[in-house]
Amino acid sequence: MALLDVQNLSIRFGGLQAVDQFHIAVEQGQLYGLIGPNGAGKTTVFNMLTGVYKPTSGTILLDGVDITGKNNVQISKMGIARTFQNIRLFNEMSVLDNVKVGLHNQVKCGLFTNILRLPGDYKTEKKMNEKAMQLLEVFGLQDDVKLRARNLPYGKQRKLEIARALATNPRLLLLDEPAAGMNPNETAELMQTIRLIRERFQMTILLIEHDMRLVSGICERLTVLNFGSVLCEGETSAVLRDPEVVKAYLGE
């Protein structure tokens, strides 16, 4: 059974069919790419997978459990986390606190424990700090914990956003154009980071990306979207050689 199994997923906005009969099956531990031209519907698919949009029709199964139509908080708690094409950090908060935000869906303390600052609250806070630091060390951000997020270089902001997503303890990580705005050196470092995440956390990753060097370098399988419909799917090398993909996506 695939960890993520999507069948006949569609969404309509008024008279516009944004995504039509989308399907994908992502196996446990797989590094899978979703590519296509601008406006093909890729981010719309991510928005349906994470509960931002409710599909018009179709089903989304996460490890066999139907999550179709659930809201983003429910889906986060069930094990899907994402990053965004445009980085969405809490810019005025510290690096450490940004990661701790991601840990809050695992907090067990009750409201009164927090308000009264009972011993259980201090114990939870200590565990959150330790967990956040462990994640920051994976990304080489342990020396930046006190900095405001907005003061980090762009590449480190990307890493921080991924660290915050991992803090929610997901089973499936969705990365929306993680290399957007990066120079070649930053992109090469990002590729290593994504491989590290997969190996270190046994993470299943589905990513949207336009940088074909990154896609061909790390993705094992691809699905290509064009005008909201699946154009092609299969092993990465075969998909990137497909004449229809070259025509529709690469413009050659």
Phi and psi in degrees as GROMACS dihedral restraints (atoms count N, CA, C in turn):
[ dihedral_restraints ]
;  ai    aj    ak    al  type     phi  dphi    fc
    3     4     5     6     1   -68.1    20    10
    4     5     6     7     1   147.1    20    10
    6     7     8     9     1   -65.1    20    10
    7     8     9    10     1   -44.1    20    10
    9    10    11    12     1  -117.1    20    10
   10    11    12    13     1   120.5    20    10
   12    13    14    15     1  -128.2    20    10
   13    14    15    16     1   109.8    20    10
   15    16    17    18     1  -114.5    20    10
   16    17    18    19     1   128.9    20    10
   18    19    20    21     1  -130.5    20    10
   19    20    21    22     1   129.1    20    10
   21    22    23    24     1    53.1    20    10
   22    23    24    25     1    40.5    20    10
   24    25    26    27     1   -79.5    20    10
   25    26    27    28     1   125.5    20    10
   27    28    29    30     1  -138.6    20    10
   28    29    30    31     1   152.5    20    10
   30    31    32    33     1  -149.1    20    10
   31    32    33    34     1   138.7    20    10
   33    34    35    36     1  -123.3    20    10
   34    35    36    37     1   134.1    20    10
   36    37    38    39     1  -111.6    20    10
   37    38    39    40     1    99.9    20    10
   39    40    41    42     1    62.3    20    10
   40    41    42    43     1  -120.5    20    10
   42    43    44    45     1   -92.1    20    10
   43    44    45    46     1     2.8    20    10
   45    46    47    48     1   -99.0    20    10
   46    47    48    49     1   122.2    20    10
   48    49    50    51     1   -88.1    20    10
   49    50    51    52     1    96.2    20    10
   51    52    53    54     1   -75.0    20    10
   52    53    54    55     1   -40.5    20    10
   54    55    56    57     1  -136.1    20    10
   55    56    57    58     1   135.1    20    10
   57    58    59    60     1  -131.2    20    10
   58    59    60    61     1   114.2    20    10
   60    61    62    63     1    56.9    20    10
   61    62    63    64     1    41.6    20    10
   63    64    65    66     1   -70.3    20    10
   64    65    66    67     1   140.3    20    10
   66    67    68    69     1  -142.6    20    10
   67    68    69    70     1   147.3    20    10
   69    70    71    72     1  -163.1    20    10
   70    71    72    73     1   147.7    20    10
   72    73    74    75     1  -132.9    20    10
   73    74    75    76     1   115.0    20    10
   75    76    77    78     1  -111.3    20    10
   76    77    78    79     1   119.9    20    10
   78    79    80    81     1   -79.4    20    10
   79    80    81    82     1   156.3    20    10
   81    82    83    84     1   -54.0    20    10
   82    83    84    85     1   128.6    20    10
   84    85    86    87     1    81.6    20    10
   85    86    87    88     1     1.1    20    10
   87    88    89    90     1   -81.1    20    10
   88    89    90    91     1   151.0    20    10
   90    91    92    93     1  -112.1    20    10
   91    92    93    94     1   104.3    20    10
   93    94    95    96     1  -118.2    20    10
   94    95    96    97     1   140.1    20    10
   96    97    98    99     1  -111.9    20    10
   97    98    99   100     1   141.5    20    10
   99   100   101   102     1  -117.8    20    10
  100   101   102   103     1   113.4    20    10
  102   103   104   105     1  -125.6    20    10
  103   104   105   106     1   170.6    20    10
  105   106   107   108     1   156.5    20    10
  106   107   108   109     1   166.6    20    10
  108   109   110   111     1   -63.5    20    10
  109   110   111   112     1   163.7    20    10
  111   112   113   114     1   -57.1    20    10
  112   113   114   115     1   135.9    20    10
  114   115   116   117     1    82.5    20    10
  115   116   117   118     1     7.5    20    10
  117   118   119   120     1   -74.8    20    10
  118   119   120   121     1   -18.3    20    10
  120   121   122   123     1   111.3    20    10
  121   122   123   124     1    11.1    20    10
  123   124   125   126     1   -65.0    20    10
  124   125   126   127     1   -51.1    20    10
  126   127   128   129     1   -66.7    20    10
  127   128   129   130     1   -32.0    20    10
  129   130   131   132     1   -60.9    20    10
  130   131   132   133     1   -39.9    20    10
  132   133   134   135     1   -60.6    20    10
  133   134   135   136     1   -47.3    20    10
  135   136   137   138     1   -58.5    20    10
  136   137   138   139     1   -40.0    20    10
  138   139   140   141     1   -65.4    20    10
  139   140   141   142     1   -32.3    20    10
  141   142   143   144     1   -74.2    20    10
  142   143   144   145     1   -38.8    20    10
  144   145   146   147     1   -64.8    20    10
  145   146   147   148     1   -28.8    20    10
  147   148   149   150     1  -105.1    20    10
  148   149   150   151     1     8.0    20    10
  150   151   152   153     1    83.1    20    10
  151   152   153   154     1     7.8    20    10
  153   154   155   156     1   -70.9    20    10
  154   155   156   157     1   -42.4    20    10
  156   157   158   159     1  -113.4    20    10
  157   158   159   160     1   146.5    20    10
  159   160   161   162     1   -97.0    20    10
  160   161   162   163     1   123.5    20    10
  162   163   164   165     1   -61.3    20    10
  163   164   165   166     1   148.6    20    10
  165   166   167   168     1   -71.2    20    10
  166   167   168   169     1   -36.3    20    10
  168   169   170   171     1  -158.9    20    10
  169   170   171   172     1   169.0    20    10
  171   172   173   174     1   102.9    20    10
  172   173   174   175     1   175.1    20    10
  174   175   176   177     1  -132.6    20    10
  175   176   177   178     1   146.9    20    10
  177   178   179   180     1  -124.5    20    10
  178   179   180   181     1   117.7    20    10
  180   181   182   183     1  -112.3    20    10
  181   182   183   184     1   129.3    20    10
  183   184   185   186     1  -111.9    20    10
  184   185   186   187     1   109.2    20    10
  186   187   188   189     1    53.0    20    10
  187   188   189   190     1    41.1    20    10
  189   190   191   192     1    86.5    20    10
  190   191   192   193     1    -6.3    20    10
  192   193   194   195     1   -99.7    20    10
  193   194   195   196     1   129.6    20    10
  195   196   197   198     1   -74.6    20    10
  196   197   198   199     1   116.1    20    10
  198   199   200   201     1  -112.0    20    10
  199   200   201   202     1     9.8    20    10
  201   202   203   204     1   -57.6    20    10
  202   203   204   205     1   126.8    20    10
  204   205   206   207     1    84.1    20    10
  205   206   207   208     1    -4.5    20    10
  207   208   209   210     1   -71.8    20    10
  208   209   210   211     1   157.4    20    10
  210   211   212   213     1   -82.2    20    10
  211   212   213   214     1   172.3    20    10
  213   214   215   216     1   -67.6    20    10
  214   215   216   217     1   -30.6    20    10
  216   217   218   219     1   -67.7    20    10
  217   218   219   220     1   -44.8    20    10
  219   220   221   222     1   -61.2    20    10
  220   221   222   223     1   -43.9    20    10
  222   223   224   225     1   -67.4    20    10
  223   224   225   226     1   -37.4    20    10
  225   226   227   228     1   -60.0    20    10
  226   227   228   229     1   -45.1    20    10
  228   229   230   231     1   -68.4    20    10
  229   230   231   232     1   -24.1    20    10
  231   232   233   234     1   -83.6    20    10
  232   233   234   235     1   -11.7    20    10
  234   235   236   237     1   121.4    20    10
  235   236   237   238     1    21.3    20    10
  237   238   239   240     1  -117.4    20    10
  238   239   240   241     1   129.3    20    10
  240   241   242   243     1  -125.8    20    10
  241   242   243   244     1   157.4    20    10
  243   244   245   246     1  -145.7    20    10
  244   245   246   247     1   160.2    20    10
  246   247   248   249     1  -115.9    20    10
  247   248   249   250     1   174.1    20    10
  249   250   251   252     1  -123.4    20    10
  250   251   252   253     1   155.4    20    10
  252   253   254   255     1   -58.7    20    10
  253   254   255   256     1   -45.6    20    10
  255   256   257   258     1   -96.3    20    10
  256   257   258   259     1   118.5    20    10
  258   259   260   261     1   -54.5    20    10
  259   260   261   262     1   131.5    20    10
  261   262   263   264     1  -122.5    20    10
  262   263   264   265     1    82.5    20    10
  264   265   266   267     1  -105.8    20    10
  265   266   267   268     1   164.4    20    10
  267   268   269   270     1   -86.8    20    10
  268   269   270   271     1    92.2    20    10
  270   271   272   273     1   -61.7    20    10
  271   272   273   274     1   -31.3    20    10
  273   274   275   276     1   -90.1    20    10
  274   275   276   277     1    -4.4    20    10
  276   277   278   279     1   -91.5    20    10
  277   278   279   280     1   159.5    20    10
  279   280   281   282     1   -71.1    20    10
  280   281   282   283     1   163.4    20    10
  282   283   284   285     1   -56.9    20    10
  283   284   285   286     1   -45.3    20    10
  285   286   287   288     1   -60.8    20    10
  286   287   288   289     1   -46.1    20    10
  288   289   290   291     1   -67.7    20    10
  289   290   291   292     1   -30.8    20    10
  291   292   293   294     1   -60.1    20    10
  292   293   294   295     1   -42.4    20    10
  294   295   296   297     1   -70.4    20    10
  295   296   297   298     1   -37.5    20    10
  297   298   299   300     1   -64.3    20    10
  298   299   300   301     1   -29.0    20    10
  300   301   302   303     1   -57.5    20    10
  301   302   303   304     1   -41.3    20    10
  303   304   305   306     1   -66.9    20    10
  304   305   306   307     1   -22.3    20    10
  306   307   308   309     1   -82.7    20    10
  307   308   309   310     1   -11.3    20    10
  309   310   311   312     1   -68.0    20    10
  310   311   312   313     1   -20.6    20    10
  312   313   314   315     1   -75.3    20    10
  313   314   315   316     1    -2.4    20    10
  315   316   317   318     1  -110.2    20    10
  316   317   318   319     1     0.8    20    10
  318   319   320   321     1   -70.6    20    10
  319   320   321   322     1   132.5    20    10
  321   322   323   324     1  -102.2    20    10
  322   323   324   325     1   -15.0    20    10
  324   325   326   327     1   -65.6    20    10
  325   326   327   328     1   145.5    20    10
  327   328   329   330     1   -83.9    20    10
  328   329   330   331     1   173.9    20    10
  330   331   332   333     1   -60.3    20    10
  331   332   333   334     1   -46.7    20    10
  333   334   335   336     1   -68.9    20    10
  334   335   336   337     1   -32.3    20    10
  336   337   338   339     1   -60.7    20    10
  337   338   339   340     1   -41.6    20    10
  339   340   341   342     1   -70.0    20    10
  340   341   342   343     1   -44.4    20    10
  342   343   344   345     1   -63.5    20    10
  343   344   345   346     1   -43.3    20    10
  345   346   347   348     1   -87.5    20    10
  346   347   348   349     1    -3.9    20    10
  348   349   350   351     1    54.8    20    10
  349   350   351   352     1    49.6    20    10
  351   352   353   354     1   -73.0    20    10
  352   353   354   355     1   165.5    20    10
  354   355   356   357     1   -52.0    20    10
  355   356   357   358     1   -35.7    20    10
  357   358   359   360     1   -61.4    20    10
  358   359   360   361     1   -31.8    20    10
  360   361   362   363     1   -68.6    20    10
  361   362   363   364     1   -43.4    20    10
  363   364   365   366     1   -64.6    20    10
  364   365   366   367     1   -37.6    20    10
  366   367   368   369     1   -65.5    20    10
  367   368   369   370     1   -42.3    20    10
  369   370   371   372     1   -64.8    20    10
  370   371   372   373     1   -43.3    20    10
  372   373   374   375     1   -60.6    20    10
  373   374   375   376     1   -41.1    20    10
  375   376   377   378     1   -63.2    20    10
  376   377   378   379     1   -43.2    20    10
  378   379   380   381     1   -65.8    20    10
  379   380   381   382     1   -38.1    20    10
  381   382   383   384     1   -65.7    20    10
  382   383   384   385     1   -42.7    20    10
  384   385   386   387     1   -60.6    20    10
  385   386   387   388     1   -43.0    20    10
  387   388   389   390     1   -64.8    20    10
  388   389   390   391     1   -44.6    20    10
  390   391   392   393     1   -65.0    20    10
  391   392   393   394     1   -42.3    20    10
  393   394   395   396     1   -62.1    20    10
  394   395   396   397     1   -41.8    20    10
  396   397   398   399     1   -65.0    20    10
  397   398   399   400     1   -38.8    20    10
  399   400   401   402     1   -60.1    20    10
  400   401   402   403     1   -42.5    20    10
  402   403   404   405     1   -67.4    20    10
  403   404   405   406     1   -42.3    20    10
  405   406   407   408     1   -64.4    20    10
  406   407   408   409     1   -34.0    20    10
  408   409   410   411     1   -65.6    20    10
  409   410   411   412     1   -35.3    20    10
  411   412   413   414     1   -59.2    20    10
  412   413   414   415     1   -35.6    20    10
  414   415   416   417     1   -98.4    20    10
  415   416   417   418     1     7.5    20    10
  417   418   419   420     1    69.1    20    10
  418   419   420   421     1    28.3    20    10
  420   421   422   423     1  -108.2    20    10
  421   422   423   424     1    11.6    20    10
  423   424   425   426     1   -65.4    20    10
  424   425   426   427     1   -23.4    20    10
  426   427   428   429     1   -88.9    20    10
  427   428   429   430     1    -1.2    20    10
  429   430   431   432     1  -110.7    20    10
  430   431   432   433     1    13.0    20    10
  432   433   434   435     1   -59.7    20    10
  433   434   435   436     1   -30.5    20    10
  435   436   437   438     1   -90.6    20    10
  436   437   438   439     1   -10.1    20    10
  438   439   440   441     1   -69.9    20    10
  439   440   441   442     1   148.7    20    10
  441   442   443   444     1   -70.5    20    10
  442   443   444   445     1   145.4    20    10
  444   445   446   447     1   -57.8    20    10
  445   446   447   448     1   -36.6    20    10
  447   448   449   450     1   -66.3    20    10
  448   449   450   451     1   -17.8    20    10
  450   451   452   453     1   -89.8    20    10
  451   452   453   454     1    -2.3    20    10
  453   454   455   456     1   -77.5    20    10
  454   455   456   457     1   147.5    20    10
  456   457   458   459     1   -60.4    20    10
  457   458   459   460     1   159.0    20    10
  459   460   461   462     1   -55.4    20    10
  460   461   462   463     1   -46.7    20    10
  462   463   464   465     1   -60.4    20    10
  463   464   465   466     1   -38.7    20    10
  465   466   467   468     1   -71.3    20    10
  466   467   468   469     1   -31.8    20    10
  468   469   470   471     1   -62.3    20    10
  469   470   471   472     1   -39.7    20    10
  471   472   473   474     1   -61.1    20    10
  472   473   474   475     1   -44.8    20    10
  474   475   476   477     1   -63.1    20    10
  475   476   477   478     1   -40.6    20    10
  477   478   479   480     1   -63.2    20    10
  478   479   480   481     1   -40.2    20    10
  480   481   482   483     1   -63.3    20    10
  481   482   483   484     1   -39.6    20    10
  483   484   485   486     1   -67.8    20    10
  484   485   486   487     1   -40.9    20    10
  486   487   488   489     1   -60.8    20    10
  487   488   489   490     1   -41.1    20    10
  489   490   491   492     1   -64.4    20    10
  490   491   492   493     1   -39.4    20    10
  492   493   494   495     1   -63.3    20    10
  493   494   495   496     1   -42.0    20    10
  495   496   497   498     1   -67.1    20    10
  496   497   498   499     1   -25.1    20    10
  498   499   500   501     1   -64.2    20    10
  499   500   501   502     1   -21.4    20    10
  501   502   503   504     1   -77.8    20    10
  502   503   504   505     1    -0.9    20    10
  504   505   506   507     1    61.8    20    10
  505   506   507   508     1    54.5    20    10
  507   508   509   510     1   -79.8    20    10
  508   509   510   511     1   161.8    20    10
  510   511   512   513     1   -98.1    20    10
  511   512   513   514     1   -23.9    20    10
  513   514   515   516     1  -131.7    20    10
  514   515   516   517     1   126.6    20    10
  516   517   518   519     1  -110.9    20    10
  517   518   519   520     1   124.7    20    10
  519   520   521   522     1  -104.9    20    10
  520   521   522   523     1   122.5    20    10
  522   523   524   525     1  -113.8    20    10
  523   524   525   526     1   117.3    20    10
  525   526   527   528     1   -99.1    20    10
  526   527   528   529     1   102.6    20    10
  528   529   530   531     1    49.0    20    10
  529   530   531   532     1    60.5    20    10
  531   532   533   534     1   -63.8    20    10
  532   533   534   535     1   -22.9    20    10
  534   535   536   537     1   -92.5    20    10
  535   536   537   538     1     3.2    20    10
  537   538   539   540     1   -58.3    20    10
  538   539   540   541     1   127.6    20    10
  540   541   542   543     1    82.3    20    10
  541   542   543   544     1     2.7    20    10
  543   544   545   546     1   -92.4    20    10
  544   545   546   547     1   148.2    20    10
  546   547   548   549     1   -82.4    20    10
  547   548   549   550     1   170.1    20    10
  549   550   551   552     1   -56.6    20    10
  550   551   552   553     1   -38.3    20    10
  552   553   554   555     1   -66.6    20    10
  553   554   555   556     1   -41.8    20    10
  555   556   557   558     1   -65.2    20    10
  556   557   558   559     1   -37.7    20    10
  558   559   560   561     1   -65.6    20    10
  559   560   561   562     1   -41.7    20    10
  561   562   563   564     1   -62.8    20    10
  562   563   564   565     1   -39.9    20    10
  564   565   566   567     1   -66.9    20    10
  565   566   567   568     1   -37.5    20    10
  567   568   569   570     1   -62.7    20    10
  568   569   570   571     1   -40.0    20    10
  570   571   572   573     1   -58.0    20    10
  571   572   573   574     1   -43.1    20    10
  573   574   575   576     1   -65.3    20    10
  574   575   576   577     1   -38.0    20    10
  576   577   578   579     1   -64.0    20    10
  577   578   579   580     1   -44.0    20    10
  579   580   581   582     1   -64.9    20    10
  580   581   582   583     1   -40.9    20    10
  582   583   584   585     1   -61.5    20    10
  583   584   585   586     1   -42.2    20    10
  585   586   587   588     1   -61.2    20    10
  586   587   588   589     1   -42.7    20    10
  588   589   590   591     1   -60.5    20    10
  589   590   591   592     1   -46.6    20    10
  591   592   593   594     1   -60.0    20    10
  592   593   594   595     1   -43.9    20    10
  594   595   596   597     1   -76.1    20    10
  595   596   597   598     1   -44.1    20    10
  597   598   599   600     1   -69.5    20    10
  598   599   600   601     1   -38.6    20    10
  600   601   602   603     1  -109.0    20    10
  601   602   603   604     1     6.8    20    10
  603   604   605   606     1    47.8    20    10
  604   605   606   607     1    46.6    20    10
  606   607   608   609     1   -91.0    20    10
  607   608   609   610     1   140.1    20    10
  609   610   611   612     1   -91.2    20    10
  610   611   612   613     1   129.6    20    10
  612   613   614   615     1  -128.3    20    10
  613   614   615   616     1   130.3    20    10
  615   616   617   618     1  -119.5    20    10
  616   617   618   619     1   123.5    20    10
  618   619   620   621     1  -128.7    20    10
  619   620   621   622     1   146.9    20    10
  621   622   623   624     1   -99.6    20    10
  622   623   624   625     1   133.6    20    10
  624   625   626   627     1  -159.3    20    10
  625   626   627   628     1   145.4    20    10
  627   628   629   630     1  -102.0    20    10
  628   629   630   631     1   -18.2    20    10
  630   631   632   633     1   -77.2    20    10
  631   632   633   634     1   106.0    20    10
  633   634   635   636     1   -69.1    20    10
  634   635   636   637     1   -23.6    20    10
  636   637   638   639     1   -66.7    20    10
  637   638   639   640     1   -41.6    20    10
  639   640   641   642     1   -67.7    20    10
  640   641   642   643     1   -45.3    20    10
  642   643   644   645     1   -59.4    20    10
  643   644   645   646     1   -50.1    20    10
  645   646   647   648     1   -70.5    20    10
  646   647   648   649     1   -23.4    20    10
  648   649   650   651     1   -81.4    20    10
  649   650   651   652     1   -26.1    20    10
  651   652   653   654     1  -128.4    20    10
  652   653   654   655     1   -22.8    20    10
  654   655   656   657     1   -82.0    20    10
  655   656   657   658     1   135.9    20    10
  657   658   659   660     1   -87.7    20    10
  658   659   660   661     1   -34.9    20    10
  660   661   662   663     1  -137.9    20    10
  661   662   663   664     1   157.2    20    10
  663   664   665   666     1  -134.4    20    10
  664   665   666   667     1   148.1    20    10
  666   667   668   669     1  -120.8    20    10
  667   668   669   670     1   134.1    20    10
  669   670   671   672     1  -108.7    20    10
  670   671   672   673     1   126.0    20    10
  672   673   674   675     1  -101.2    20    10
  673   674   675   676     1   140.9    20    10
  675   676   677   678     1  -146.2    20    10
  676   677   678   679     1   121.2    20    10
  678   679   680   681     1    52.9    20    10
  679   680   681   682     1    39.6    20    10
  681   682   683   684     1    82.3    20    10
  682   683   684   685     1    -0.9    20    10
  684   685   686   687     1  -121.2    20    10
  685   686   687   688     1   153.8    20    10
  687   688   689   690     1   -72.1    20    10
  688   689   690   691     1   121.3    20    10
  690   691   692   693     1   -91.7    20    10
  691   692   693   694     1   -38.6    20    10
  693   694   695   696     1  -161.3    20    10
  694   695   696   697     1   152.5    20    10
  696   697   698   699     1  -152.4    20    10
  697   698   699   700     1   152.6    20    10
  699   700   701   702     1   150.9    20    10
  700   701   702   703     1  -164.0    20    10
  702   703   704   705     1   -63.9    20    10
  703   704   705   706     1   145.0    20    10
  705   706   707   708     1   -54.6    20    10
  706   707   708   709     1   -50.8    20    10
  708   709   710   711     1   -61.3    20    10
  709   710   711   712     1   -40.0    20    10
  711   712   713   714     1   -68.7    20    10
  712   713   714   715     1   -41.8    20    10
  714   715   716   717     1   -63.3    20    10
  715   716   717   718     1   -43.3    20    10
  717   718   719   720     1   -69.7    20    10
  718   719   720   721     1   -16.7    20    10
  720   721   722   723     1   -94.0    20    10
  721   722   723   724     1    -9.8    20    10
  723   724   725   726     1   -63.1    20    10
  724   725   726   727     1   127.5    20    10
  726   727   728   729     1   -57.4    20    10
  727   728   729   730     1   -37.1    20    10
  729   730   731   732     1   -68.7    20    10
  730   731   732   733     1   -34.4    20    10
  732   733   734   735     1   -69.0    20    10
  733   734   735   736     1   -45.0    20    10
  735   736   737   738     1   -58.3    20    10
  736   737   738   739     1   -43.7    20    10
  738   739   740   741     1   -67.1    20    10
  739   740   741   742     1   -45.8    20    10
  741   742   743   744     1   -80.9    20    10
  742   743   744   745     1   -36.4    20    10
  744   745   746   747     1  -104.8    20    10
  745   746   747   748     1   -48.0    20    10
  747   748   749   750     1   -85.7    20    10
  748   749   750   751     1   -15.7    20    10
  750   751   752   753     1    71.3    20    10
  751   752   753   754     1    30.0    20    10
